[in-house]
Amino acid sequence: MQVSFRPEEIATIVQPKEVRGTTTEVVRGIASLSSAAPGELSFLGNPKYRGEVAGTRATVVLVPPDYEGQPQPNQLFLLVDNPSVALARLCSRIEQLLWPKPAPGIHPTACIAPGARVAASATVGPLCVVEAEAVVGERSHLQAQVYVGRAARIGDDCWLMPGVTLAAECVLKNRVRLQPGVIVGADGFGYEFIAGKHEKVPQVGNVVIEDDVEIGANSTLDRARFSRTVVGEGTKIDNLVQVAHNCTIGRHVILCAQVGISGSTTISDYAVLGGQAGIGGHITIGRGAKVGGQSAVTFNVDPGAYVNGSPAISYMLGQRLEVLHRRLPELFKRVEQLENLAADT
């Protein structure tokens, strides 16, 4: 990572509430508190690392407002409300410098079908295919080998990374980011068992991705059997997630890696699903609910609830059962002692 920021430039980006210390050294990298060297920036994002701040060699350190320590000579402490968020804002600037969008235009190896509409401010990279009646909006960027199906629509300021597929008639609204290998609009998994064989049920709906959604690498979102599969505004989906046909994912939901959601299920606004959680079909996960990693959920989850385990149960009940489980050897020993006592009498 080749970066170069003067301390005053960093302060302009992160807007600290207070500045302690002084330095004129240019920051050329980012590192953890324990491994940082002079010329690097670090941050206190987790309270358990608070003890490492005093000994860090980082030139600039982002710390929370309640941090009371003082910097070493030639070291700068910037006190910010949330050091992790402040670092993210700095990294956003670095990202723009390291991976700028290429100039608008269509690469000569791309295939744009007659009737497709690509905004003049958009970028279509090498070996992309944009089928008839498809739309690519203003300032959207298609990297190499992106496929946009017939009558699919991409809104403004979207970013589709290499190998993305947006199937026919599926819709991305504005500022959607799809990581490499995402597939939006593959057929839903629908079959009827008739006369001794599985007969395919046509999947004639589409997928609609609302504003400001990000979807991780190699995740798949199936088109609806009819109507729509929907992902709500601001939702963030990790890598290798499967969303089945006719699901409705609410606003600002978090789906961690390898989550699998069966068909016609609703994940309400602000819910969080931990990694490898499996969600059954035709159920509702309530607003703000949390599902622990590797949980198996086959029932409706109330708003604000926290469930965990396979099969999933209330988190607090699970904790009590875990305590009792650890006491089972002692319990069996006591039962054996009582049985022996009863036999002797």
N, C-alpha and C positions, 0 to 999 in steps of 0.2 A: 504494500500500500504506500504510494508516494503522495504525501500531503504536506502542506506547509501553511501554518496559520500563526500569525503573530498573536500574542496574548490579548491585545485590544480587539482583534477580530473575533476571537472566541467569546469575549465578554459581550460583544455586540449581538452575537447569535444566541447565547444562552440567557442573557439579561439577568445577571445575578442580583440578589437583594443586598449583598455585602461583598466587598473584596478585602482579602487579607493578604499581606505580603506584596512583593513586587519581583518582576523578572522581565528581562528583555529577550530571553531565549525563544527562538522559534520552535513551535511544536510540530514534529514531523511524524508522529505515530500515536497510537492508543494502546494501552496495556493494562493488565490488572495491577492492583495496588502492590502486590508482592513482587511482581516481575518488572515493573516499569523502570525505565532508565531516564536520566536527564534528557530533555528534548521530547518527552512523551507526556501524554495526558492520561489521567486515570480518574476514577469516580468511586464514591461510596454509595452503591446502590442497595446493599443488603446490610442491615445493622450488625450482623454477626462478624463482618470484616472491619468494624469500627477501630479495633485495636491495631490494624495494619496501616492506618493513615499516618500516624506519627513517624513511622519508619520508612514510608515510601520515598523513592528517589524521583518520582514523577515531578516534572516542572510545573504542571497545572493540575489541580485536583478539584473535582466537583464534589461538594459536600452539602449536606442538608443544613437548614438554618439553625438547628439546635446544636451543631457541632462546635465545641468550645476550644479546641486545640488551636495552636498557632503554627504557621508554616516555618520551614527552615529558611536560611538565607537563599536567595535566588529561587524561591518557590512561591507559587501563587495559589491561594485557596479562593474559589468562587462559590459562594453560598447561594444555592438555588432551592426552590421548593421541592423539586423531585430530580435528583441527579441522573436517574435513568432516563427520564424524559428529556432532560437537557442534553445528555449525550446523544439521544436519538436525533435531536434537532441538528446537532453538529454533524452526525453521520449522514443526515439527509443532504447537507451541503456537500459533504465529501462524495456522496453517491453521484450527485450532479456533475462533479468535476471528473470522477473516474469513468463514468459510463453515460456520457451525454447522448441524448437522442440524435441520431443522424439527421441530416437535412431532409426535408420533405421530398417525396417523390416515390416512384415505382421502379424497383430494380428491373433491369432488362430480362432477367430470368423468371420473373413472376408472370403468372397467367391470370389475366383479368378478363372475365367473360363479358361479351356484349350485354349491355343492360345493367351491369354492376355500377355502383356509384362510389367513388373513392374521393374524399375531400382533398382539395389541393394542398392542405396543410398536413395531411396524413403521410405516413411512411409505410411502404410495403416492401419487405425485404426479399432476399434471394429465395427463389423456388416456392414462393407463396402461391396459393390458388384462391381466387375470389370468384365464386360462381355467380350466375345470372341473378339479377334482382337483389343481390346483397348490397349492403350499405356499410361503408367505413367512415366514421365521423371525423370531425375536426381534431387535428393534432393527435390522433390515435396512431399507435406504432405497432406494426406487425413485424416481428423478427423472422428469422429464416424458417421456411417450411411450415408456415401456418396455413391451415385449411379453413376457409369460410364457405359454408354451404349455401345452397340456393335460398335466396330471400332471408338469409340471416342478417341481423342488424347489430352493428357495433356503434356505440355512442361516442361522445367526445372524450378525449384525453385518456383513452384506454391503452393498456400495454399488454400485448400478447407475446409471450416468450416462445423460443423455438419449439416446434412440434405440437403446438396447440391445435385442437380441432374444435371448431364451432359448427355444429351440424345444422342442417337445413331448418330455416324458420326460427331458430333460437335467437335470443335477444340479450345483448349486454347493454346496460344503460351507461352512465357516465363514470369515468375514473375507475373502471374495473381493471384489476391486474390479475392475469393468469400466468402462473409459473410454468416451466417447461413440462410438456406432456399432458396437460389438462385436457380432458375430453368432456365437452358440454353437448349433450343431446344424443348420446348413444341410445339405442332402443332400451326401454324398460324390460325387466325380466318377467315376461308374462306368458304363461302356457296353460292350456286346459287339457286334462287327460281324457281323451276320447277314443273309444274303440281300441284300447290297448296301446295308444301312443300319445306323445305330447304334441299337441297342436298349437302352433304359435298364435298368440293374440296380438294383432297389429297395435303398434304404439304410435298414435297419430297426433298426440299433443306436442308441446314444445317445452323449453326451459327458458325462464326469465331470470336474469341476474340484475338486481337493483344497483343503485349508485354505491360507489366506494367499497365494493366487495373485493377481497383478495382471496385467491384459491391456490393452494400449494401444489407442488409438483406431483404429477401422475394421479391426481384426484379425478373422480368420474362422477358426473351428474346426469342421470338418465332422463330422457324425455318422458313426458306423461303418456299414459295410455290414452287419455283424452284431457282436454284443458291444459293445465300448466304444472310443471315443477318449478317452485319459486325459491329464490334465495334473497332475503331481505337486505335492506340498506345497511351498510357498515359491517356486515358479518365477515368473519375471518375464518378461513378453512385451511387446515394444515395439510401436509403431504399425505397421499395414499388414503384419502377419505372416499367412501362410497355413499352417495345419496341416491336412493332409488326413486322410481317413477311416482309422480303425484305427491311427493313430499312438499311440505311448506316449511321452510326455514325462516324464522323471524328476523327482526332487526338486531344487529349488534350481538349476534350469537358467536360463540367460540366453539369450533369443532377441532379437537386435537388429533394428532396423527393416528391413522388406521381406524378411525370411527366408522362404523357401518350402520346405516339407517335404512330400515325396510320400508316398503311402499306405503303411501298414503298416511304417513306419520307427520305430525306437526311438532316442530321444535319452536317454542314461543320465544318472544323477545328476551334478550339478555341471558339466555340459558348458556351453560358451559358444560361440554361433554369431554371427559378426560380420555386419554389415549386408549385405543382398542375397545372402547365401549361399544356394545352391540344393542341396538334399539329395535324392538319388534315393530310389526306393521300395524297400522290403523290405531295408533295410540297418540296421546298428547303429553309432551313434556312442558310443564307450566312455566310461566314467565319467571325468569331469574333462578330457575332450578339448577342444581349442580348434580352431575352424574360422575362418579369416580371412575378412574381408569380400569379397564377390563371388566366393567360391570355389564351384566346382562339384564336389560329392562324389558319386561313384557306387559307392563300395566301403566296406566296414566300416572304421572308424577305431578303432585300438587305444586302450585306456584311457590317459589322460594324454598322448596324442600331440597335436602341433600341425601342422595341415595348412593349406596356402594355395595359391591359384592356380586356374586353370581350364584343363585339369582339375587337380584338387587334387593336390599332392605334399607330402612332408615339408617343413616350413618351412625347416629347415637346408639341405636339398638345394636348395630354391628359391633361398636366398640365395647358395649356391655357383654355381648356374647363372646368377644375375644378374651376378655378378662376371665369369664367363666371357663372358656376352653383351656386356658393355661392352668386352671385349677383342677382339671379333670383327673390327672394322675393322683393328686392328693385325695380327691373324692373317692376314687376307686379303692385306694389303700384303706380309707376309713370304712368303706362298705365291707371290704374283706375282713377287717378287724371285727366289725359288728357281726358278720356271719360266723366267724370263728368263735366269738363269745357266745352267740346263740347256740351253736353246736355243743359247746362245753356244758351248757346248762340244760 
